[in-house]
Amino acid sequence: MSAPGEMPEGGVPEEEIEREAPRREASATFAVTAPEASEAAIRSAMDPANQSLGDALKLSYRLLQLAILGLLVTFLFSGFQTVQEGFSGVKLLFGRISGEAGQEALVPGLTPFWPYPVGEITVFETRRQVELRTEFWPNTGGKNVTTEQQVEVADGTQPLKPGRDGTVITGDGDLAHVQVLAEYVIEDPVRFLEAVNLEQADRLVRVALQRGVVAAGAKLTLAELVEQREQPAQLVQAEAQHVLDGMASGLRLQRLTMPERSAPFAVRNALGRMQKTKEDAKTAVDRARQGATAALLSAAGPRYDDVLKLIDQYEQALSAGDLEKADALLKQVGERLESKDIAGLASNIVNRARSYQSAIASTLSKELRRIEGLSDTFHQNPKQLARQLWLEAVRSVLLQKEVEVFTLPPDTGMSQLAFGSSPEVMQIRRNAEVQRRKQMRDIEAAMMPAWNLGVRQIMIDKEGRRLDASGEKGFGRENK
């Protein structure tokens, strides 16, 4: 033990030790019962422990200072933020936008600033996309089907239902379906943050596009909206941008496309059927024209056009009531058909007519010569010549194959006979009848015209147009 104010063995007064490191409250009490020498020995043994405790406390204090300094540096550097490509932002100092006027927007790169809550850097994408896929498109019921499949199954008996099927009304009062893809940029970040909630930007652009589609649709007809390539998208973009500018949003629509534009699917279905019908009709007309050309070629040959022109002039003359001109043109038609450069069926008919005419002339000439040869005999003995001619006629009749001759004995009196023709003779008669009918059909076919009447030339319950040589009947001419 040492007296107060004395220096202990370590050389540091007890008052200094107590000031440097305040002691905690005693947890134990030592009672000294030994003499003074023993008390001094105990105090000497306790001094190294006190020294170690003081060193530990000093080290802890230094480490605490370093930790506080590190936290302070980390806090200061927490305001630094990297702005990536395609992003922009602004600095907020105590909640207000910081920076020189017109230069508030941040550029990509490392940006130092005060840490939160003193300052804050707000970063956002400068380019985003918005799609309107269902707002103006029929409800597909969750099925992943193409537009063509929807058109194929569309039924006009199932109308579009407001609230379920999206449509837009066009300027001519029709309905249409569209899909819109838009890309917008944040052109003025300051105005954008002042006017728009960052999380509601896409929704705002979507609403502006919907208004743009409605306004643009009211200015276009259905055909213009569906068929024009660029004007509908440009008009929708202009109308939607007008809405965004009116709100001072700082947003600008950079690119807008309309990948799908369609009339109501039931209308397209009916239109497709109509188009197919028109194509089929066009094909039928082409085939009819080819058939007509082939028929004209077979009727009059390559020069059929000359005959058609004369016939058209003949019809015009009949329609105008110029009968003299019609008769003259009819004669020209006949002469043109008999020309040597006319081929086909007309040439065959003319040639057969000429052959028939020659055959008749030859037959009549032969018969005339025969009658002239019998003229002298007739003047000398008329009865004899008549009997001879009658016998020759009977002979020519009886010599025909289909004629059967039956003879009866003389002086048999009245008799009843029942007989039938032989099978050979009956077959000969049938063949002769068939041949006769065939010849009659050929004659009728040769006499029938080889053309078809047009619609305006077909008359119900009365005569129509005919190339009648007499000119007394026909289209445009009254029968008197």
C-alpha positions as CSV (number, residue, x, y, z in Angstrom):
1,M,0.0,0.0,0.0
2,S,1.2,3.5,-0.7
3,A,0.0,6.7,0.8
4,P,-2.1,9.1,-1.2
5,G,-0.2,11.3,-3.5
6,E,2.8,8.9,-3.7
7,M,4.0,7.3,-6.9
8,P,3.4,3.6,-7.1
9,E,5.9,1.2,-8.4
10,G,4.8,1.6,-12.0
11,G,5.6,5.3,-11.8
12,V,2.0,6.6,-12.5
13,P,0.0,8.1,-9.7
14,E,-3.2,6.4,-8.8
15,E,-5.2,9.6,-9.6
16,E,-4.0,9.5,-13.2
17,I,-5.0,5.9,-13.6
18,E,-8.4,6.7,-12.3
19,R,-8.8,9.7,-14.7
20,E,-7.7,7.8,-17.8
21,A,-10.0,4.8,-17.3
22,P,-12.9,5.1,-14.9
23,R,-13.4,1.9,-13.1
24,R,-16.6,0.0,-13.1
25,E,-18.5,-0.7,-9.9
26,A,-16.8,-3.2,-7.7
27,S,-18.1,-6.7,-8.0
28,A,-16.1,-8.0,-5.0
29,T,-14.8,-6.6,-1.7
30,F,-11.5,-7.6,-0.3
31,A,-10.9,-7.5,3.4
32,V,-7.3,-7.1,4.4
33,T,-6.5,-8.9,7.6
34,A,-2.8,-9.2,7.1
35,P,-0.4,-6.7,8.2
36,E,0.7,-3.7,6.0
37,A,3.4,-5.7,4.1
38,S,0.8,-8.1,2.8
39,E,-1.5,-5.3,1.6
40,A,1.4,-3.8,-0.4
41,A,2.1,-7.1,-2.1
42,I,-1.6,-7.4,-3.2
43,R,-1.6,-4.0,-4.8
44,S,1.6,-4.7,-6.6
45,A,0.1,-7.8,-8.1
46,M,-3.0,-5.9,-9.4
47,D,-1.2,-3.2,-11.4
48,P,-0.5,-5.3,-14.7
49,A,-4.2,-6.1,-15.0
50,N,-5.1,-2.5,-14.8
51,Q,-2.6,-1.6,-17.5
52,S,-3.9,-4.3,-19.9
53,L,-7.4,-3.1,-19.5
54,G,-6.4,0.5,-20.3
55,D,-4.6,-0.6,-23.5
56,A,-7.6,-2.5,-24.6
57,L,-9.8,0.4,-24.1
58,K,-7.5,2.7,-26.1
59,L,-7.4,0.2,-29.0
60,S,-11.2,-0.1,-29.1
61,Y,-11.5,3.7,-29.2
62,R,-9.1,3.9,-32.1
63,L,-11.0,1.3,-34.0
64,L,-14.3,3.0,-33.3
65,Q,-12.8,6.2,-34.7
66,L,-11.7,4.4,-37.9
67,A,-15.2,2.8,-38.3
68,I,-16.9,6.1,-38.0
69,L,-14.5,7.6,-40.5
70,G,-15.2,4.7,-42.9
71,L,-18.9,5.1,-42.5
72,L,-18.6,8.8,-43.2
73,V,-16.7,8.2,-46.4
74,T,-19.1,5.5,-47.5
75,F,-22.0,7.8,-46.8
76,L,-20.4,10.6,-48.9
77,F,-19.7,8.2,-51.8
78,S,-23.2,6.7,-51.7
79,G,-24.4,9.6,-53.7
80,F,-22.3,8.5,-56.7
81,Q,-24.4,6.7,-59.3
82,T,-23.7,5.3,-62.8
83,V,-26.2,6.3,-65.6
84,Q,-26.2,3.5,-68.2
85,E,-26.7,3.9,-71.9
86,G,-30.4,4.4,-72.8
87,F,-31.2,5.9,-69.5
88,S,-31.4,9.5,-68.2
89,G,-32.3,11.2,-64.9
90,V,-32.1,14.2,-62.7
91,K,-30.5,15.3,-59.4
92,L,-32.8,16.0,-56.5
93,L,-31.6,18.2,-53.7
94,F,-33.9,18.1,-50.7
95,G,-36.6,16.9,-53.1
96,R,-36.1,19.7,-55.7
97,I,-34.5,19.2,-59.1
98,S,-31.0,20.5,-59.1
99,G,-28.9,21.8,-62.0
100,E,-28.6,24.7,-64.4
101,A,-31.7,25.6,-66.4
102,G,-31.9,23.5,-69.5
103,Q,-29.1,21.2,-68.4
104,E,-30.8,19.2,-65.6
105,A,-30.9,16.0,-67.6
106,L,-28.1,13.6,-66.8
107,V,-25.9,12.0,-69.4
108,P,-24.7,8.3,-69.3
109,G,-21.7,7.9,-67.1
110,L,-20.6,8.2,-63.4
111,T,-22.5,11.0,-61.7
112,P,-21.4,12.3,-58.3
113,F,-24.0,13.9,-56.0
114,W,-25.0,14.4,-52.4
115,P,-26.2,11.1,-50.7
116,Y,-29.7,10.4,-49.5
117,P,-31.5,12.1,-47.7
118,V,-29.7,15.3,-48.7
119,G,-29.7,14.5,-52.3
120,E,-31.0,11.8,-54.7
121,I,-30.5,10.8,-58.3
122,T,-33.6,9.6,-60.1
123,V,-32.8,7.4,-63.2
124,F,-35.3,6.1,-65.8
125,E,-35.3,4.7,-69.3
126,T,-35.5,7.3,-72.0
127,R,-37.0,4.9,-74.6
128,R,-39.9,2.6,-74.0
129,Q,-42.5,0.7,-76.0
130,V,-46.3,0.4,-75.6
131,E,-48.7,-2.0,-77.3
132,L,-52.4,-1.8,-77.9
133,R,-53.2,-5.4,-78.8
134,T,-56.7,-5.9,-77.3
135,E,-58.2,-2.4,-76.9
136,F,-59.5,-2.3,-80.5
137,W,-59.4,-6.0,-81.3
138,P,-62.1,-8.7,-81.0
139,N,-61.9,-11.0,-78.0
140,T,-60.3,-14.3,-78.9
141,G,-61.4,-16.0,-75.7
142,G,-57.8,-16.5,-74.6
143,K,-57.0,-18.6,-77.7
144,N,-53.8,-18.1,-79.6
145,V,-55.3,-17.8,-83.1
146,T,-54.2,-15.9,-86.2
147,T,-56.2,-13.2,-87.9
148,E,-56.8,-15.5,-90.9
149,Q,-58.2,-18.2,-88.6
150,Q,-60.5,-15.6,-86.9
151,V,-61.8,-14.5,-90.3
152,E,-62.5,-18.0,-91.4
153,V,-64.7,-18.8,-88.4
154,A,-66.4,-15.3,-88.3
155,D,-70.1,-15.5,-88.5
156,G,-72.4,-12.5,-89.3
157,T,-75.1,-13.9,-87.1
158,Q,-72.9,-13.3,-84.0
159,P,-72.5,-9.5,-83.7
160,L,-69.7,-7.7,-81.9
161,K,-70.4,-7.0,-78.2
162,P,-69.3,-3.6,-76.7
163,G,-67.2,-4.2,-73.6
164,R,-66.0,-7.6,-74.9
165,D,-64.9,-6.9,-78.4
166,G,-62.7,-3.8,-79.2
167,T,-63.6,-1.7,-82.2
168,V,-63.2,1.8,-83.5
169,I,-65.8,3.8,-85.4
170,T,-64.6,5.2,-88.8
171,G,-65.7,8.5,-90.4
172,D,-68.2,6.8,-92.6
173,G,-69.9,5.0,-89.7
174,D,-68.4,1.6,-90.2
175,L,-66.5,-0.5,-87.6
176,A,-62.8,-1.5,-87.8
177,H,-60.3,-3.4,-85.8
178,V,-56.7,-2.2,-85.3
179,Q,-53.6,-3.0,-83.3
180,V,-51.0,-0.3,-82.4
181,L,-47.3,-0.6,-81.5
182,A,-45.7,2.7,-80.3
183,E,-42.2,3.7,-79.1
184,Y,-41.8,6.9,-77.0
185,V,-38.9,8.8,-75.6
186,I,-38.6,11.1,-72.6
187,E,-37.6,14.2,-74.4
188,D,-37.7,16.6,-71.4
189,P,-37.0,14.8,-68.1
190,V,-37.7,17.9,-66.0
191,R,-41.2,18.4,-67.5
192,F,-41.8,14.7,-67.4
193,L,-41.1,14.4,-63.6
194,E,-43.0,17.5,-62.9
195,A,-46.1,16.4,-64.7
196,V,-46.1,12.6,-64.7
197,N,-45.7,9.9,-62.1
198,L,-42.7,7.8,-63.2
199,E,-44.6,4.6,-62.7
200,Q,-47.6,5.8,-64.7
201,A,-45.8,6.8,-67.9
202,D,-46.7,3.7,-69.9
203,R,-50.4,4.0,-68.8
204,L,-50.4,7.7,-69.8
205,V,-49.0,6.9,-73.3
206,R,-51.5,4.1,-73.6
207,V,-54.5,6.4,-72.9
208,A,-53.1,9.0,-75.3
209,L,-52.8,6.3,-78.0
210,Q,-56.4,5.2,-77.4
211,R,-57.6,8.8,-77.9
212,G,-55.4,9.1,-80.9
213,V,-56.9,6.0,-82.5
214,V,-60.5,7.2,-81.9
215,A,-59.8,10.7,-83.2
216,A,-57.9,9.4,-86.3
217,G,-60.6,6.8,-87.0
218,A,-63.3,9.5,-87.0
219,K,-61.4,11.3,-89.8
220,L,-60.9,8.3,-92.1
221,T,-63.2,6.0,-94.0
222,L,-63.0,2.2,-93.5
223,A,-61.3,1.8,-96.9
224,E,-58.7,4.5,-96.1
225,L,-58.0,3.1,-92.6
226,V,-57.5,-0.4,-93.9
227,E,-55.9,0.1,-97.3
228,Q,-53.7,3.1,-97.0
229,R,-50.2,2.3,-95.8
230,E,-48.8,5.2,-93.9
231,Q,-51.5,7.9,-93.4
232,P,-53.5,6.1,-90.7
233,A,-50.4,5.6,-88.5
234,Q,-49.2,9.1,-89.0
235,L,-52.6,10.5,-88.1
236,V,-52.8,8.4,-84.9
237,Q,-49.3,9.5,-83.9
238,A,-50.2,13.2,-84.5
239,E,-53.4,12.9,-82.5
240,A,-51.8,11.1,-79.6
241,Q,-48.8,13.5,-79.5
242,H,-51.3,16.4,-79.3
243,V,-52.7,14.8,-76.2
244,L,-49.3,14.4,-74.6
245,D,-48.2,17.9,-75.5
246,G,-51.4,19.3,-74.0
247,M,-50.4,17.8,-70.6
248,A,-46.8,19.1,-70.9
249,S,-45.6,15.6,-70.2
250,G,-42.2,15.9,-71.9
251,L,-42.9,12.7,-73.8
252,R,-42.6,12.3,-77.6
253,L,-43.8,9.5,-79.7
254,Q,-40.9,8.5,-81.9
255,R,-42.3,5.6,-84.0
256,L,-45.8,4.2,-84.4
257,T,-46.9,1.3,-86.5
258,M,-50.2,-0.4,-87.0
259,P,-49.4,-4.1,-87.8
260,E,-53.0,-5.2,-88.0
261,R,-55.9,-3.2,-89.5
262,S,-59.1,-5.0,-90.5
263,A,-62.7,-4.6,-91.2
264,P,-65.0,-6.7,-89.0
265,F,-64.1,-10.3,-89.5
266,A,-67.6,-11.3,-90.6
267,V,-67.5,-8.6,-93.3
268,R,-64.0,-9.8,-94.4
269,N,-65.4,-13.4,-94.5
270,A,-68.3,-12.3,-96.7
271,L,-65.9,-10.1,-98.8
272,G,-63.6,-13.0,-99.3
273,R,-66.4,-15.1,-100.5
274,M,-67.5,-12.3,-102.8
275,Q,-63.9,-12.0,-104.1
276,K,-63.7,-15.7,-104.8
277,T,-67.0,-15.5,-106.6
278,K,-65.7,-12.6,-108.7
279,E,-62.6,-14.5,-109.5
280,D,-64.7,-17.5,-110.5
281,A,-66.9,-15.3,-112.6
282,K,-63.8,-13.7,-114.2
283,T,-62.5,-17.2,-114.9
284,A,-65.9,-18.2,-116.4
285,V,-66.0,-15.1,-118.5
286,D,-62.5,-15.8,-119.8
287,R,-63.4,-19.3,-120.6
288,A,-66.6,-18.1,-122.3
289,R,-64.6,-15.6,-124.4
290,Q,-62.2,-18.4,-125.3
291,G,-65.1,-20.6,-126.2
292,A,-66.7,-17.8,-128.2
293,T,-63.5,-17.2,-130.0
294,A,-63.1,-20.9,-130.7
295,A,-66.8,-21.1,-131.8
296,L,-66.3,-18.1,-134.2
297,L,-63.2,-19.6,-135.6
298,S,-64.9,-22.9,-136.2
299,A,-67.9,-21.0,-137.7
300,A,-66.2,-18.6,-140.1
301,G,-62.4,-19.1,-139.7
302,P,-59.8,-16.4,-138.9
303,R,-61.8,-13.7,-140.8
304,Y,-64.9,-14.0,-138.6
305,D,-64.4,-10.4,-137.5
306,D,-65.5,-9.0,-140.9
307,V,-68.7,-11.0,-140.7
308,L,-69.4,-9.8,-137.1
309,K,-68.9,-6.2,-138.2
310,L,-71.5,-6.6,-141.0
311,I,-73.9,-8.3,-138.6
312,D,-73.5,-5.5,-136.0
313,Q,-74.2,-2.9,-138.7
314,Y,-77.3,-5.0,-139.8
315,E,-78.6,-5.0,-136.2
316,Q,-78.0,-1.2,-135.9
317,A,-79.9,-0.6,-139.1
318,L,-82.8,-2.8,-137.9
319,S,-82.9,-1.0,-134.5
320,A,-82.9,2.4,-136.3
321,G,-85.7,1.2,-138.6
322,D,-83.7,1.7,-141.8
323,L,-85.1,-1.4,-143.6
324,E,-83.4,-0.6,-147.0
325,K,-80.0,-0.4,-145.4
326,A,-80.7,-3.6,-143.4
327,D,-81.6,-5.5,-146.6
328,A,-78.5,-4.2,-148.3
329,L,-76.3,-5.3,-145.3
330,L,-78.0,-8.6,-145.2
331,K,-77.1,-9.2,-148.8
332,Q,-73.5,-8.2,-148.0
333,V,-73.4,-10.7,-145.1
334,G,-74.5,-13.5,-147.4
335,E,-71.9,-12.5,-150.0
336,R,-69.2,-12.3,-147.3
337,L,-70.1,-15.8,-146.1
338,E,-69.7,-17.1,-149.6
339,S,-66.2,-15.6,-150.0
340,K,-63.3,-18.0,-150.5
341,D,-61.4,-16.7,-147.4
342,I,-64.2,-17.7,-145.1
343,A,-63.5,-21.1,-143.5
344,G,-65.1,-23.2,-140.8
345,L,-68.6,-24.3,-140.6
346,A,-69.9,-21.5,-142.7
347,S,-67.7,-22.6,-145.6
348,N,-68.8,-26.2,-145.1
349,I,-72.5,-25.2,-145.2
350,V,-71.9,-23.1,-148.3
351,N,-70.0,-25.9,-150.0
352,R,-72.6,-28.4,-149.1
353,A,-75.3,-26.1,-150.4
354,R,-73.4,-25.6,-153.6
355,S,-72.9,-29.4,-154.0
356,Y,-76.6,-29.9,-153.3
357,Q,-77.5,-27.2,-155.8
358,S,-75.2,-28.9,-158.4
359,A,-76.8,-32.3,-157.6
360,I,-80.3,-30.9,-158.0
361,A,-79.3,-29.1,-161.2
362,S,-77.8,-32.3,-162.6
363,T,-80.8,-34.4,-161.6
364,L,-83.2,-31.9,-163.1
365,S,-81.2,-31.7,-166.2
366,K,-81.1,-35.5,-166.5
367,E,-84.8,-35.7,-165.9
368,L,-85.4,-32.9,-168.4
369,R,-83.5,-34.7,-171.1
370,R,-85.4,-37.9,-170.3
371,I,-88.7,-36.1,-170.6
372,E,-87.6,-34.4,-173.8
373,G,-86.7,-37.9,-175.2
374,L,-90.2,-39.2,-174.4
375,S,-91.9,-36.2,-176.0
376,D,-92.1,-37.8,-179.5
377,T,-93.4,-41.1,-178.1
378,F,-96.1,-39.3,-176.1
379,H,-97.3,-37.5,-179.2
380,Q,-97.5,-40.7,-181.2
381,N,-99.1,-42.9,-178.5
382,P,-99.9,-41.3,-175.2
383,K,-101.7,-44.4,-173.6
384,Q,-98.8,-46.6,-174.4
385,L,-96.3,-44.2,-172.8
386,A,-98.5,-43.8,-169.7
387,R,-98.8,-47.6,-169.3
388,Q,-95.1,-48.0,-169.8
389,L,-94.2,-45.4,-167.2
390,W,-96.7,-46.9,-164.8
391,L,-95.2,-50.3,-165.1
392,E,-91.7,-48.8,-164.6
393,A,-92.9,-47.2,-161.4
394,V,-94.4,-50.4,-160.1
395,R,-91.3,-52.2,-161.0
396,S,-89.1,-49.7,-159.1
397,V,-91.3,-50.1,-156.1
398,L,-91.4,-53.8,-156.1
399,L,-87.7,-54.1,-156.5
400,Q,-87.0,-52.3,-153.2
401,K,-85.6,-54.6,-150.5
402,E,-88.2,-53.7,-147.9
403,V,-91.2,-54.7,-150.2
404,E,-92.7,-58.2,-150.0
405,V,-94.8,-59.6,-152.8
406,F,-97.5,-62.2,-152.2
407,T,-99.3,-64.0,-155.0
408,L,-102.5,-66.1,-155.0
409,P,-103.7,-68.7,-157.4
410,P,-106.3,-67.5,-159.8
411,D,-110.0,-68.2,-159.2
412,T,-109.6,-68.6,-155.4
413,G,-112.5,-66.4,-154.6
414,M,-112.7,-64.4,-151.4
415,S,-110.1,-65.5,-148.9
416,Q,-108.8,-64.3,-145.5
417,L,-105.0,-64.3,-145.2
418,A,-102.9,-63.9,-142.1
419,F,-99.2,-63.5,-142.7
420,G,-96.2,-61.8,-141.2
421,S,-93.1,-60.3,-142.7
422,S,-89.9,-62.3,-142.6
423,P,-87.3,-61.2,-140.0
424,E,-84.8,-60.2,-142.7
425,V,-87.4,-57.9,-144.4
426,M,-88.3,-56.3,-141.0
427,Q,-84.7,-55.6,-140.2
428,I,-84.2,-54.0,-143.6
429,R,-87.3,-51.8,-143.0
430,R,-85.9,-50.7,-139.5
431,N,-82.5,-49.9,-141.0
432,A,-84.2,-47.9,-143.8
433,E,-86.2,-45.9,-141.2
434,V,-83.2,-45.1,-139.1
435,Q,-81.3,-44.0,-142.2
436,R,-84.2,-41.8,-143.3
437,R,-84.4,-40.1,-139.9
438,K,-80.7,-39.5,-139.8
439,Q,-80.8,-37.9,-143.2
440,M,-83.7,-35.7,-142.0
441,R,-81.7,-34.6,-138.9
442,D,-78.7,-33.8,-141.0
443,I,-80.9,-31.7,-143.3
444,E,-82.4,-29.9,-140.3
445,A,-79.0,-29.3,-138.7
446,A,-77.7,-27.9,-142.0
447,M,-80.7,-25.5,-142.2
448,M,-80.3,-24.4,-138.5
449,P,-78.2,-21.2,-137.8
450,A,-74.8,-21.9,-136.3
451,W,-75.0,-19.0,-133.8
452,N,-76.7,-18.2,-130.5
453,L,-79.0,-15.3,-130.0
454,G,-78.0,-12.6,-127.5
455,V,-80.1,-11.7,-124.5
456,R,-81.6,-8.6,-126.1
457,Q,-82.4,-10.7,-129.2
458,I,-84.4,-13.4,-127.3
459,M,-88.1,-12.5,-127.4
460,I,-90.7,-14.3,-125.3
461,D,-93.8,-15.6,-127.2
462,K,-92.9,-13.9,-130.4
463,E,-90.4,-13.8,-133.2
464,G,-86.8,-12.7,-132.5
465,R,-84.0,-11.5,-134.7
466,R,-83.2,-13.7,-137.7
467,L,-81.1,-13.1,-140.7
468,D,-84.1,-13.6,-142.9
469,A,-83.4,-13.0,-146.6
470,S,-86.9,-11.7,-147.1
471,G,-86.4,-9.0,-144.4
472,E,-90.0,-9.3,-143.3
473,K,-89.4,-10.5,-139.8
474,G,-86.8,-9.8,-137.2
475,F,-85.6,-7.7,-134.3
476,G,-86.4,-4.0,-134.8
477,R,-89.0,-4.7,-137.5
478,E,-92.7,-4.9,-136.8
479,N,-94.6,-7.7,-138.5
480,K,-97.2,-6.3,-140.7
